[in-house]
Amino acid sequence: MRAKKIHSSQLRNFQICRLVFCDLQVNDLRVELESRNLSSKGLKSQLIARLTKALKSEQEKEEEEKEKKEEVNYLHIVCLSVIHVLHKNDSFMPFEKSFIISVCRKFIIQRICGGKRD
């Protein structure tokens, strides 16, 4: 019987990973490693360690992407709020409004593209 593809989101705990992998056959571990373009050679314990490391890395990457997306969404809401206030407030000169709006847009683009905050 062939094992289903394992996703990092299904295995959040390192110890659970080890327990689940110990129940898998070596061929199933090799299939999982090959599907991730990793070496499938070695003893079962080596395969388990390699797959556990890969899943941990996948999980960390997913969490980073989720955090970045949440931050960008938050920044977008803040910038939209600033733009809304600027349009309703007459105390700013048109060039000041344009400047603030352009700064907000540049900041969002910078964050989306992975730049660092100034």
Stockholm file with secondary structure:
# STOCKHOLM 1.0

chainA/1-118         MRAKKIHSSQLRNFQICRLVFCDLQVNDLRVELESRNLSSKGLKSQLIARLTKALKSEQEKEEEEKEKKEEVNYLHIVCLSVIHVLHKNDSFMPFEKSFIISVCRKFIIQRICGGKRD
#=GR chainA/1-118 SS CCCCCCCGGGCCCHHHHHHHHHHSCHHHHHHHHHHTTCCCCSCHHHHHHHHHHHHHHHHHHHHHHHHHHHHHHHHHHHHHHHHHHHHHCTTSCHHHHHHHHHHHHHHHHHHHTTCCCC
#=GC SS_cons         CCCCCCCGGGCCCHHHHHHHHHHSCHHHHHHHHHHTTCCCCSCHHHHHHHHHHHHHHHHHHHHHHHHHHHHHHHHHHHHHHHHHHHHHCTTSCHHHHHHHHHHHHHHHHHHHTTCCCC
//
